[in-house]
Amino acid sequence: MIEVEDVHFTYPSGVEALRGVSLTIRNGEFVAIMGENGAGKTTLVKHFNGLLKPTKGRVLVDGVETTKVSVATLARKVGFVFQNPDHQLFCETVEEEIAFALKNFGFSQDVIEKRVEWALNLLGLSQYRKTSPFMLSGGERKRVALASVLAWDPKILILDEPTIGQDYQQKEKLRQFILQMNAQKKTVIIVTHDVEFVAECNPRVVLMRGGKIVADGEARKVLTNPEILEQASLVPPQIAQIFLNLSDLGFPKEVIDVYEAREILLKTFRSREQ
């Protein structure tokens, strides 16, 4: 469990990035932290694995305050995939990249080989095992970064802007993967401003603006509230906009899922044909 208690954070430049944030993320939750650029999203999640320490307040991971343990210790249970994969890739081959952290964590060679093979297969990277990560596309490098984190099986997985640079097919694979990880009781946290992707995933949504949390709740409630979204410079997903416009005709407002929308429309058309 992650507990954030009245956290403030000011960068050395004097920029106050977090202003009194309090938040609890329970084990096994799937949470999307959303907001415009500069809202404090990435700054907040970097506190979860100790990359940043609060200027005021405290952050606890499984009851342990992050200021009292090393980043390396936290990394064993909190996996972080950066927005730019080049910030965490440095080995000569994909295979070596995935094995690197496993070696540092002291896994046996037998376990390392099995974990590397598993991660390569899971992310569809087997054909690139001997390839330099820097010869791959941006989307493929993101998958390498994700594989290198998943290999050590962290309890908590943080993905910073995972959909940037991904086409629709890649986003759908990512969505299925995230839901699979969450079904395995892993805590999954994504940082994003991609409302369409979040609508399809339907997680808990934490909305940020100016270093503060302005909304926290079910995706269908947050993403169908134009006034709240406007505070974070976001607009409702397309399906939500359609049903908000149809609400005067008796259609429900809190619809964000295309499959639910289809069922509602089919039911309406059938009832009118009778």
N, C-alpha and C positions, 0 to 999 in steps of 0.2 A: 504494500500500500504506500502511496505517496501522499504526504501531508505538507501543505504549504500554509504557513501561518504568518499573516501580515507581512509579507515579504516586500521589501524595497530594495532596489538595486540602482546604483549610479555608476556609470562608466568613468574612467579617469578623466575623460574629456569634459565631465560635468553633466552629461546627458542623463537625466533620470528616466531609466527605461521601464522600471516597475515601481508602482506606487500603491502599496498596501494590498497586495494580492493574497487572497486566502482561497485554498482549493484542496479538495480531497479526491484522489483517484483510487478507487478500490481495486483489489486484485481481480484480474479477469475482465476489467472494463475495456471498452473500445471508445476512445475519446478523440474528437477532432477539435483542435485549438485553432480558431479562425480570427481573421482581422486583416486590415490593410497593412502594407509595408510600414514598419516602424511602430506597430501596435504593442510590441513586446513579446510576441509569440516565441520566437527562437530564444530570446534572452531567458524567458521563463523555463523552457524545457532544458536549457543548458544547466540550470540549477538542479535538475533531477539526477544527473550523473556527476555532479560536482565540478564541472568545467567552470562554472561561475559560483561564487559564494555570496550570500545575501549581504547587502550593506546594513540591513536591519531586518529583524524577523528570523525565521528559521524554516528549513526544509528537512523533512524526515523521510527516509526510505526504509520501509519495514521497521519503523520505530527507532532507527538510528539517524542522528543528525548528520547531515552531509559535511559539515565543517569538522567533524571528528573522525572522518575516515578519508583515505586517499581516493583519488580519481580511479586508480587501478582497481581498488577493492570494489568501488561502485560499478565499474565497467563490467565486472563479472556477472552482475545481475541486471544492469541497465544497458542495453545495446542502443547505440545512437548512430543513425545513418544521416550524414550531412546532406544539405541541399546540393552542394557541389561535390560530387564524388572524388574529384581530384584532390580534395583536402584530406582524404584518408587513404589514398592509394599510393604506394611507393615501391612495391616489389616488382621484380622483373617479369614474372608470369602470373596469370590468374590463379593457378594452382598454389603458388607460393604466397600470394596475397591472402588467400583463404586460410592457409595453414599458419600464417604468421602469429595471429593472436592465440591460436591454440597452443603453439609452442611456448609463448610467453606465459600462458596460464598453467603450464606444466602438464598438459595431457600427454599420455604415452603415444609412441609412434603409431601403434596399431589403431588407437582411437582417432588420432589425427587423420590417418589415411581414410578411415571410414567416414568421419565427419566431412572431410573435403569432398569425397565422392558423393555423399548425400547432398551437400550444398550445391555442387555443380549440376547434379541431376534436377534438383528442385527448381533452380533458376534457369534451366536450359542453357548452361554454359559449358557443357562437357567438351564441345568441339573447340573451345577456346582455352583449354587448360594450360597449354604451352605457349599461349599468345601473351604478349605484353598488354596489360590493361589499357595502356595509352594508345594502342593501335585500334581500340574498339570505339564504337559510337558512344555518344553521351548517354543514351538509354542503356546500352550494354554495360557501360562503366558503373551506372547506378546499380545494376543488377549484381555486378561484382562486389560493390561496396556492401550491398544488402547480404549477399552470400557470406562475405567475410565476417559479418556480425552474427548472422544466424548460426554459423558453424559452431559457436560455443554455447548455443542454446540459452540466451539470456531470458530471464523471467519477464522483463519489461522491454518492449521494443518501441523506439521513438524514430519516426520517419519525418524528416524536415523537407517539406515541399516535394513529396515523392512523385507527383504527376507532371512536374515541369519537364518538358522535352519528350514526353511520352505521347504516342498516338492513341486513338481510341482502343485499338486492340490491346496495346500494352497496358492501358489503364484498366481494361476489363480483367486482364490477367492479374494485375496488381490488386484489384478489388477482391477477386476470388482468393488470392493468396492471403490478404489481410484477414478476411473472414475466416479462412481456414486456421490461421494462427490464433485468432480470438476464440474459435471453437475449441481449441486445445487449451483453453484457460489462460493464455498469455495476455498480459496487459498490453494493449496496442494504443499508442498515441501518435496521431499524425498532426503536423503543422501545415496548414494550407489555407489558400483563399479560393480554392476550386469548389464552388458551391454545387456544381453539377455532380462532381465525384462524391462529395459528402452526402448529397441527397440519395445517390445510389447505394451508398454504404449504410446509411441510417444509424450513425453512432450517437452518443451523447455529444452535444456541441457546447464548447466554451468559447464565447465571443469576447474579443478584446479590443480596446481602443485606448490609446494614450497611456499604456502601461497599467490599465485597470481592466477587470472583468465586468462587462456590461450585461451579459446574459449567460445563462448556464441551464441547459435542459435538453429534452428530446429534440432530435433533428427536425421532426415534423412540426414542432411548435416554434422553434427558433427560426427555421428557414422559411416559414410562411408568415413571418411578422415583418412587413416592410419597414416599419418604423424602427425596430430594433436593428435590423440589418443596415439601415441607412447610417446609423451611428458608427458602424464599422466600415462604411464606404463599400458595402456589398449589396447585391440585388438578389431577390429570390431566384431559385432555379426555374427553368422554363416551365416545367410542369406545374410548379406552384403558382407562377404568374397566371397561367391559363385558368386554373381553378379559382384563384382569387377573383379573376374577372368574371367567372361564371357563378360566383356565390350568390349573386342577386337572383339567379334563376333556380336557386335551391340546391346547388351542388355544394358539397363540403369544401371548406377552405384548406384544411390541413392535409393536403395531398402532395407528396413529393416524389413518389415512386411511380415509374412509368407503367409497371404491371398493375398496380392498384388503380391507376388512372384508367387503364384499358378496361378493367372489370367494371368500374363505375359507369363508364360510357356505354359499354355493351348492355349492362343491366338497364340503363335508362332508355336506350333505343328499343330494347325488347319490350319493355313495359309500355312504350308508346305504340308499338305495333299491335298490341293485344286489344 
